[in-house]
Amino acid sequence: MKVNRVNAAKLFITVVALLAPLASSFAGDGLAPGSTGPDKATANANYEQKLGDKVPLDLSFLDENSNPVTLGECINNKPTILILAYYRCPMLCGEVLNGVLDSMRQMGGNFTCGKEFNVLAVSFDHKEQPELARVKKMHYVTEYGRKEADWGWKFLTGKRPSIEKLAEAVGFHYEYDRMLKEYNHPSGIIVLSPNGTISQYFAGIIYPPKELKESLQAVAKDNDFVGSRELRDFFSCYRFNPHTGKYTAEVKGIMRSAGALTLLLIAGFYAWKCWRIPGVRVLVIGILGYLSLVPVIMFARMPNFAFVGIYVLMTIAIVVVGRILWKSAKSMASRAA
């Protein structure tokens, strides 16, 4: 009986070890929403440059003070720098905003945000709210140091339909990584003419003040002005280290892989120990089948309720089958004794 209790404890630890990875699948890290992302995520994060097209000026958003506004009201018949970012981004989005700020500072006192041009930052994370946008605006307007920016630099949030329409209009493709709980997206800015025409894309996180100023001045004179060249070297936010300016191994991914490998080794050890128990072999095979499906389930694109449903059903099946087999094995051992 003592042996059976020891084996039962080993089997229980095995099942718990196998189910432990589920916690990290659903836990958020505070950097981005931990439950849902865009339904139509693309395979790659990039800009599909649509020079000469117009953005829909009637799209509705909320400004940093929770007031409903349209894109047209924010552009306000001025050349506008459009920035698509999300405010909790741990990597490139802050670098993009800093790059715009640095470039604006170097344009000179006679070319000011709120007078000669506007800046429009739009969050593509529909979970973010005006309170967060207001904090961002206070920081950047204060750093810019010119009072005109208070009404010339807008930080918007919005609902998914408006965000998706704007992203589609400017060719902004992004995706949500369910494992990392972060967005993968390109970095860059867009110059819009006073009537909403897409005039120029600037890639990366550093924007030459002279070129950016000339582009804004050109669209101020001609609504239909379109830049003469397309840029291709857009950074992706995925695994980009803003401090080194290079793409590095994703530490969180490495840690999770190491944790999964450790759990597999522990589970393998206990499976080997429990293999001698009558009736448990079928359970061990079932658990190994469960393990083989985990990567497929975790990386498949499906709604969250489907993830939860699959995990719950598989867990219930393992527990029920394990209990039945354990009782059967225990009965066989008693008869043999």
N, C-alpha and C positions, 0 to 999 in steps of 0.2 A: 504493500500500500504506500509505503514511504517512497519507493521508487516511482510509482505512478504519479504521486504528488510532485516530485521533482521534475518528471517529464512534462507534467501539465504546466508547471511554471515556465519551463523552457519553451513550450509551444506558445503560451500566452505572450511571452517576451518577443518571440519571433513575429507574431501577428502585429503587436504594437510597433515593433521596429519597422515593419513594412508599411504601416499606415502613417508613420510620422511625417514623411515628405508632404502629405496633404496639407499640413498646416502652413507651410511656406508657399503653397500654391495660391492660397486665398488671402494671406496676410499682406496688408499694404505696408509701404515704407515711408509714407508721409510726403513723398515727392510727387506723386501723381495719383489719380484715383485708382484704387485697388480692385475695382470690380468690373469696370466696363470701359470700352474704348470705341473708336469709330467702327461702324459695321462694315464699311467699305474701305478697309486698309489696303494699300497697294503693296506690291512685292518690294519696291524700293522707295526710299525717300529722296525726292528730287523735285526740281522745278521744271515743269513743261512750259517753256517760255512762250507767252502769247502776246508778243509785241503788236501793238495796234488795236487789240481788243479793248473793250470797255468793261469796267466792273459795274455791277448793278447798284446804282446809287440809292435805290429805295430799300435796300436791305436794312433791317432794324436790329439794333444792339442796345446795350445799356452802357452809359458812360461810367466813370469812376464815382459819380455821385448818385448812381442808380436811376438816372434820368434816361428815358427812351430817346434814342437818336438814330438817324439814318446815316449811311455813308456820305450821302450828298451834303447833309448838314455839317458833317465833320470836315469834309474837304473844303466846303465853303468857298468855291470858286478860286481856290489857290493851288499852286503846285503842292503836291503832298508826297511825303515819304511814308510808304506803307510797310509795316513790320508785322509779320505773322509769327507769333511766339506763344508760349504758355508761361505764366508768371512763376510757377513752381519748378521750372526746368532746372535741373542741377548742373547743366553743362552749357550748351552753346547759346541759349536764348539770352542769358545775361551778357554774354560777350557781344552779341549782336546789338543789344541796346547800348552797351558801353561804346561800341564802335561808332554808332550813330551820334552819341553824345560827344565823343572826341572830335568827330568830323565837324559837327555843328559849331563847336567852340572855335575851331580854326578858320571858319568862314568869314570872320570879321564882324564888327559891330553894326555894319550897314546891311547885314543880311541875317535876319533874325527869325527864329521860329515864332509864329503868331502874327508876324507882319508880312514878310515876303513869301513865306511858305508855312505849311502845317506838317505835323508828324502824327501818324495814326498807328498806334499799336493795338492789335486785335488778338485776343487769346483764342486759340483753336481748341482749347479744352473746355467743353461745355459745362464742366463741373465747377469751374472757377467763378467767383462772384465779385461784384463791384468793390467789396471791402478790400480784397487783395489787390485789385487794380488801383485803388486809391493810394495804398501804401507804396506801390511801385511809382506812381506818378509823383507823389511827394518827394521821393528820393531823387528821381531824375530831374524834375523841374528845379529842385533846390540846387542840385549839382550844376545845372546849366546856368543858373544865376541871372536869368532875365525874366522879368515879370510877364512879358508878352506870352511866354510859353505856357502860362497857366491856362489860357484858353486856346492856345495853338497846338498843344501836345495832348492828345486824347489817349486814354487807355480804356479799351472796350472789352466787355465780355458779352456773351450771347448764347442763344440756344443753338442746338445742333443744326437745324435746317439752314439758318442764316450762315453759320460758320462753313458748312459744306458748300453752299452756293458761292461764297466768296473764294474759298480755296479752289474750287473748280474753275472759277472765272480767271484766276491768276495762275493756274497750273501748279498749285502748291500740293504736293503729294506727301502724305505722312502716314505713319502706322503706329499702332499701340502694341507694345510688347507685354504680354500678360505675365511672363516670367519675371521681368525686371521691373514691371509696374511703371514704365516710362515710355515716352513717345520718341520715336525715331523720325527725324524730320530734317529737311535741308536748311542751311543758314544763308541768309541774304536779305536784301531789301528791294523794294520796288518803287520807282518814281512814277507817280500818276499825274496826269495833266489836270487842270481845273475842271474839265468835264468828265474825268474818270478814265481817260484813255491810258492804257499801260504803255509807258514810254521807254523805260529802261530798267533792267535788272542789274543789281550789284551783288556779286557773290562774296561769300566768306564772312569775315568778321571785322575787316579793316576796309574803310571806304575813303579813298583819296578825297580830301575836302575840295580841291579844285575841280575835279571831274564831277563830283556830286553837285556842287554849286552850279557849274555850267549846265548840267542836265536840268536842274530846277529852273534856271533862268530861261533855257530854251523852251520848255513847255509853258512858261509864263507868257512867252511871246506867241507861241503857236500851239494850240490845243492838240493838234494832230501830229506834233513832232514825235518821231520814233527814233531811238538810238540806232546808230549804224552798225553796232556789233552785238552779238549774243555771247554771253559768258557761260562757260561750262564747268568751271572749277568750284562748284558749290560743296561746302562741307556738309557732312551728315552728322547729326547729333549723337549717333550711335557709337558708344565707346570712345568718344572724343574727350581728350584731357585738355581743358582750356588753359591749364597752367603751363603745360609743355608745348601745346599747339600740335600734338601728335595723337594718333590713334593707338591705344594701348589695350592690353588684355583686360577684359572686364572682370574686376576683382570679385564682384558679387556672383558672377556666373561660375568662376573658378571655385569659390567656396561652396556653392550649391552642388557642383559636380563632385567635389571631394566629399561632401556630406552624403550624397547619394551613393557613392562608391563605398563609403564606410558602412552605411546601412546594408548594402548588398553583402558585404563581407560578414557582418554580424548575422544577418538572416541566413546566409549560406552555412555558417558554423552551426547554428541551432537546427537548421534543416537536416544537416548531416547527423547531428546527435539524435534527433527525433525520428530519423528514418527507420530505426530498428523497432519502433513501436507499431504493433499491428494496426492497420487501418489508417495510419497517418500518412502513408506514402501518397495516397490520392490527394490529401489536403496539401501536401508539400508541392505536388505538381500543379495544383490549382493556384497556389500562391505565386509560384514561378510564372504561371501564365498571366496573373494579375500584374506582376512586375513588368512583364514584356509589353503590356498595354499602357502602362503609366506614361512613358514618353510620348506615345501617339496621342493620348488624351490631352496631355498638358500643352502640346504644341499645335493641336488641331484648332481650326477656327470654328467655334460654336458658341452659342449663348451661354452665359454663366449657369443658368438653371440646368442646362444639359450636363455641364461639368459636375455640378453638385449631385445631380440625379445618378449619373454613372458611378461616381465614387461611393455614394450611399448604398446603391444596389449591390455593388461588388463587395463592399464591406459586410453588409448583411449576409450575403451569400457565403462569404468565407467563415463568418462566425457560426451560422446555422449548420453548414456542412461540417465544420470542424467539431462542433458539439456532438453532432450525430456520430461522426466517426470515432470521437473520443469515447463516447459511451459504449460503442460497439467494441472498441479495443479493450476497454476496461472490463467489459463482460467476458470477452474471450480470455483475458488474463486470469479472471477469477475462476472460470471453468477449468483452465489449464492447471491452476494451483490445486 
